Amino acid sequence: MRRSFFCPLACSLVLAVLSALGAAAQQQAPSQPPEIDEVVVTATRIDTSILDSPSLVTVITPQQIAQSGTGDLAGVLASQSGVVINDYGPQGQGKTVSIRGSTSSQVVVLVDGIRLNSSFDGYVDLSRIPIADIDHVEVVQGGASSLWGTGAVGGVINIITRSPSVPTVDLSVTNGSYLPHDATSVATLSEYPNPYTTSSTSVPASAASLFDSQNVNLFLSGKLGALGLSGGGSFTRAANAFAWNDTYNLNGWRQMTNAQDVAESAFAGFLVPVMDGTLSAKGIFDHSLIGVPGSLGSTTTQASQEDTTAMGSFALTTNRFLADFLSLDLKGAYRYAQEDLNDPLSPPESIHTTSAANLELTQKLTLSDAVSAVYGGSVSYEVVDSTNLLGGDRRLSLAPLLSVPLMPTDSLTITPSIRYDYYSDFPGYLSVQLAAVWAISDVSSLHATMGTAYNVPTLSDLYWNQPAYLTYGNPNLKPETSYNGEIGYSLQKGNIAVQVAAFARMVYNQIEWVYNSLSFTTQPVNITQTFLPGAELHGKLDLTEHLSFRADYAFIYSLLLQYPNGGYQFSWDQRVPWVPEHNLTVGADYADSRNTAGLELQYVSQKAYFDFGTSQFSQLPGYLLLNAKYAYRLSDMLMFSVQLKNILNTLYYTEAGGYPMPPFSVVTGVQLHL
């Protein structure tokens, strides 16, 4: 059996971290609790502490988001164990997410509990989510279809937006810089249907590299009596014209071409007390115009894409609805999205417009201290107007759910959950889960879950039609299905927070787009089967009042059992494409009244991928990233910051030779708080 050189090092490091954390847990707890001790809602659909959660849940706090210095959600999630960002270029380019080896369409992304995944293509581009309005993020690892329906195979990401508070003005401005370097610019010249040619131009080092990107974020909040108001927006401009040593294709320094990004967003909302709870509403608008360079070997290096999104939502939430034993969480939203892709080397532009409306109701009925019920349902209706769909342009879905937490003893909670999803254009599906949480003490707990999850084919999977490329959908697809299991341990004791989990997932009928050499067509088929066992560790130690350490590690020993080129046995040890075996992030953070500093090291191991050109599996090399940050608070209102990203100047690609990621860069910023 093949062994990674990193296994001994990773195991030693994990054991060392656990030993240190265990020893630290015996020390006197500081007066401040760890950040992880929070109430979360995504794992159960009701307020639940981390210790009472039946699944492993991590929380990305407001402090972590502010200190990340990133302009999009992908940068915030990148250091989370078990989470892999699929990058299709630098800032502004497409960024999707994988959890525990899932595909991007097998992760549900929510904003305040409202689904962003569309029926059109299933995935969410994280680069298009405004970060100025994000308060914190909850990441649920593992299958959760019994609560969230289709797509929750790998996990769920719930983005909680900022609520109106005391009068506040938060303004941040950053500038991203690359080191100037002489390079070569490579561009595609010809237009469809002529054969493409490329042009190479020498580009001298330019001071413009020092001002490559700018990002402005604004958040405002205040109150008029009991009415809370909030608003703000962001603006991003990036040339993404960095130079890197392209040893893979050019064997010399190369400058990124046609990767510019101009994006703006705005949001506004209100919150008012109602019925012992709150009524809130929010509107969000986002627009972007980017160049799409494609992969380095692509013929689409001059394409452009324009995205427009507008969403309005409301939420009525109360822990007392008519009676003390009944709660209410009612949400509704309407979302409009348009994507316009214009590629001069392909047939006429592709335009996809989606309109989606949904309504969700969740209630908790407390029958006694030992028995309660969480129930509800959702209804959604989506209409898609696409230049590339042949029929199947709308989908109605209805989904009732029931979860029954039972407490046979004061320390044990057993929760069966069930949900049925009905679709107007596809057979329905029943998801089930059984979870248990044992409170060992006031500061520690064990949890275990087992259940099913699924992912229904998207409208693109079923009805795609692009004759120019002989690419078509498949109306005979089945849903992707999985069986999940997890057991974990959580500890929160004073200056220490630890979460450990072991998990396994078997996935059947996974959808893969496959080229048919006989008909020269490409269609999706239910062909891939995978088995993904693994383990995760999240640890944080507050060594002193000012100094803390953290470690996040995910190990996935993925096994591919079926793929378009054939079947595999467990003993063949063939890994699942694009799933790293090791994902490790360790960091140290220091903070006092004036200074904030941090150092972070991230390692992502090699990934297998299948080269359809050679019909063989190959390996995409792993990489090591080192980042540092420092901020100085001049006063309660003004702070200056600097970040050093990719200090080691690591050359790495997110796809074999296709998408180079930025080299060493410096981000400087100023933050104003009033």
Rosetta blueprint (number, residue, H / E / L):
1 M L
2 R L
3 R L
4 S L
5 F L
6 F H
7 C H
8 P H
9 L H
10 A H
11 C H
12 S H
13 L H
14 V H
15 L H
16 A H
17 V H
18 L H
19 S H
20 A H
21 L H
22 G H
23 A H
24 A H
25 A L
26 Q L
27 Q L
28 Q L
29 A L
30 P L
31 S L
32 Q L
33 P L
34 P L
35 E L
36 I L
37 D L
38 E L
39 V E
40 V E
41 V L
42 T L
43 A L
44 T L
45 R L
46 I L
47 D L
48 T E
49 S E
50 I H
51 L H
52 D H
53 S L
54 P L
55 S L
56 L L
57 V E
58 T E
59 V E
60 I E
61 T L
62 P H
63 Q H
64 Q H
65 I H
66 A H
67 Q H
68 S H
69 G L
70 T L
71 G L
72 D L
73 L H
74 A H
75 G H
76 V H
77 L H
78 A L
79 S L
80 Q L
81 S L
82 G L
83 V E
84 V E
85 I E
86 N E
87 D E
88 Y L
89 G L
90 P L
91 Q L
92 G L
93 Q L
94 G L
95 K E
96 T E
97 V E
98 S E
99 I E
100 R L
101 G L
102 S L
103 T L
104 S H
105 S H
106 Q H
107 V E
108 V E
109 V E
110 L E
111 V E
112 D L
113 G L
114 I E
115 R E
116 L L
117 N L
118 S L
119 S L
120 F L
121 D L
122 G L
123 Y L
124 V L
125 D L
126 L H
127 S H
128 R H
129 I L
130 P L
131 I L
132 A L
133 D L
134 I E
135 D E
136 H E
137 V E
138 E E
139 V E
140 V E
141 Q E
142 G L
143 G L
144 A L
145 S H
146 S H
147 L H
148 W H
149 G L
150 T L
151 G L
152 A L
153 V L
154 G L
155 G E
156 V E
157 I E
158 N E
159 I E
160 I E
161 T E
162 R L
163 S L
164 P L
165 S L
166 V L
167 P L
168 T E
169 V E
170 D E
171 L E
172 S E
173 V E
174 T E
175 N E
176 G E
177 S E
178 Y E
179 L L
180 P L
181 H L
182 D L
183 A E
184 T E
185 S E
186 V E
187 A E
188 T E
189 L L
190 S L
191 E L
192 Y L
193 P L
194 N L
195 P L
196 Y L
197 T L
198 T E
199 S E
200 S E
201 T E
202 S E
203 V E
204 P L
205 A L
206 S L
207 A H
208 A H
209 S H
210 L H
211 F H
212 D L
213 S E
214 Q E
215 N E
216 V E
217 N E
218 L E
219 F E
220 L E
221 S E
222 G E
223 K E
224 L E
225 G L
226 A L
227 L E
228 G E
229 L E
230 S E
231 G E
232 G E
233 G E
234 S E
235 F E
236 T E
237 R E
238 A E
239 A L
240 N L
241 A L
242 F L
243 A E
244 W E
245 N E
246 D E
247 T L
248 Y L
249 N L
250 L L
251 N L
252 G E
253 W E
254 R E
255 Q E
256 M L
257 T L
258 N L
259 A L
260 Q L
261 D E
262 V E
263 A E
264 E E
265 S E
266 A E
267 F E
268 A E
269 G E
270 F E
271 L E
272 V E
273 P E
274 V E
275 M L
276 D L
277 G E
278 T E
279 L E
280 S E
281 A E
282 K E
283 G E
284 I E
285 F E
286 D E
287 H E
288 S E
289 L E
290 I E
291 G E
292 V E
293 P L
294 G L
295 S L
296 L L
297 G L
298 S L
299 T L
300 T L
301 T L
302 Q L
303 A E
304 S E
305 Q E
306 E E
307 D E
308 T E
309 T E
310 A E
311 M E
312 G E
313 S E
314 F E
315 A E
316 L E
317 T E
318 T E
319 N L
320 R L
321 F L
322 L L
323 A L
324 D L
325 F L
326 L E
327 S L
328 L E
329 D E
330 L E
331 K E
332 G E
333 A E
334 Y E
335 R E
336 Y E
337 A E
338 Q E
339 E E
340 D E
341 L E
342 N E
343 D L
344 P L
345 L L
346 S L
347 P L
348 P L
349 E L
350 S E
351 I E
352 H E
353 T E
354 T E
355 S E
356 A E
357 A E
358 N E
359 L E
360 E E
361 L E
362 T E
363 Q E
364 K E
365 L E
366 T E
367 L L
368 S L
369 D L
370 A L
371 V E
372 S E
373 A E
374 V E
375 Y E
376 G E
377 G E
378 S E
379 V E
380 S E
381 Y E
382 E E
383 V E
384 V E
385 D E
386 S E
387 T L
388 N L
389 L E
390 L L
391 G L
392 G L
393 D L
394 R E
395 R E
396 L E
397 S E
398 L E
399 A E
400 P E
401 L E
402 L E
403 S E
404 V L
405 P L
406 L E
407 M E
408 P E
409 T E
410 D L
411 S L
412 L E
413 T E
414 I E
415 T E
416 P E
417 S E
418 I E
419 R E
420 Y E
421 D E
422 Y E
423 Y E
424 S L
425 D L
426 F L
427 P L
428 G L
429 Y E
430 L E
431 S E
432 V E
433 Q E
434 L E
435 A E
436 A E
437 V E
438 W E
439 A E
440 I L
441 S L
442 D L
443 V L
444 S E
445 S E
446 L E
447 H E
448 A E
449 T E
450 M E
451 G E
452 T E
453 A E
454 Y E
455 N E
456 V L
457 P L
458 T L
459 L H
460 S H
461 D H
462 L H
463 Y H
464 W E
465 N E
466 Q E
467 P H
468 A H
469 Y H
470 L L
471 T E
472 Y E
473 G L
474 N L
475 P L
476 N L
477 L L
478 K L
479 P L
480 E E
481 T E
482 S E
483 Y E
484 N E
485 G E
486 E E
487 I E
488 G E
489 Y E
490 S E
491 L E
492 Q E
493 K E
494 G L
495 N L
496 I E
497 A E
498 V E
499 Q E
500 V E
501 A E
502 A E
503 F E
504 A E
505 R E
506 M E
507 V E
508 Y E
509 N E
510 Q E
511 I E
512 E E
513 W E
514 V E
515 Y E
516 N E
517 S L
518 L L
519 S L
520 F L
521 T E
522 T E
523 Q E
524 P E
525 V E
526 N E
527 I E
528 T E
529 Q E
530 T E
531 F E
532 L E
533 P E
534 G E
535 A E
536 E E
537 L E
538 H E
539 G E
540 K E
541 L E
542 D E
543 L L
544 T L
545 E L
546 H L
547 L E
548 S E
549 F E
550 R E
551 A E
552 D E
553 Y E
554 A E
555 F E
556 I E
557 Y L
558 S L
559 L E
560 L E
561 L E
562 Q E
563 Y E
564 P L
565 N L
566 G E
567 G E
568 Y L
569 Q L
570 F H
571 S H
572 W H
573 D L
574 Q L
575 R L
576 V L
577 P L
578 W L
579 V L
580 P L
581 E L
582 H E
583 N E
584 L E
585 T E
586 V E
587 G E
588 A E
589 D E
590 Y E
591 A E
592 D L
593 S L
594 R L
595 N E
596 T E
597 A E
598 G E
599 L E
600 E E
601 L E
602 Q E
603 Y E
604 V E
605 S L
606 Q L
607 K E
608 A E
609 Y E
610 F E
611 D E
612 F L
613 G L
614 T L
615 S L
616 Q E
617 F E
618 S E
619 Q E
620 L E
621 P L
622 G L
623 Y E
624 L E
625 L E
626 L E
627 N E
628 A E
629 K E
630 Y E
631 A E
632 Y E
633 R E
634 L L
635 S L
636 D L
637 M L
638 L E
639 M E
640 F E
641 S E
642 V E
643 Q E
644 L E
645 K E
646 N L
647 I L
648 L L
649 N L
650 T L
651 L L
652 Y L
653 Y E
654 T L
655 E L
656 A L
657 G L
658 G L
659 Y L
660 P E
661 M L
662 P L
663 P L
664 F L
665 S E
666 V E
667 V E
668 T E
669 G E
670 V E
671 Q E
672 L E
673 H E
674 L L
